[in-house]
């Protein structure tokens, strides 16, 4: 299927690890110039080397996303190097376990890391997206819908992201800029694997137990499955899709809880 993505320029925040890395790799495989925006050039370099060795195009811009000036500079550098900006992927974020006990300053800091930075990135990218009639894809979380407990800043941020998705979709429709959000639930990432190895006596059994609660396939979602949806939403094949919150979660978030119980119940 022709996705009409060749030679497009994408900026992917947090594009050097986990879901973001898969998005970077999948976009590059479709002929996109995939620009990773992140703190660590060292972390991004092996990915860049691998993609470039395969004659795929990728780049890196260093940025602290909570610093508005650095965000502006990263966007400007992307456009200066590659001529345009067609796709903005607001992927970076951290589930930082800020609870009610943490206090207002910690809550504000969580919002800065998880919500304010996506506004800053989108604001800075907007003139270039208007010029290219590009698109914005946000990477959210099921906690916006389900809650989790003890992660107030992250949950509020991801709920805010969903609201901004719809507000931006309306605001930018006349500019022919599409805005959508992809929602993961339990995705098998290197970070998730490290966490299970730390907290579980039997990490493999713990992974199976988590997967058993996911109706479709009784397994966790892969990073590549999230990336495939992102690439579709970035492509011309989704040319009339905007303001949507799309769950790639094997049915975990919305299907009846009976689906997650033992079949003998």
Buried (B, 14 or more C-beta within 10 A) or exposed (E): EEBBBEEBBBBBBBBBBBBBBBBBBBBBBBBBBBBBBBBEEEBBEEBBEEBEEEEBBBBBBBBEBBBBEBBBBBBBBBBEEBEBBBBBBBBBBEBBBBEEEBEEEBBEBBBBBBBBBBBBBBEBBBEBBEEBEBBBBBBBBBBBBEEBEBBBBBBBBBBBBBEBBBEBBEEBEEEBBBBBBBBBBBBBBEBBEEEBEEEBEEBEEBBEEBBEBBBEEBBBBBBEBBBBBBBBBBBEBBEEBBBBBBBBBBBBBEBEEEBBEEEEE
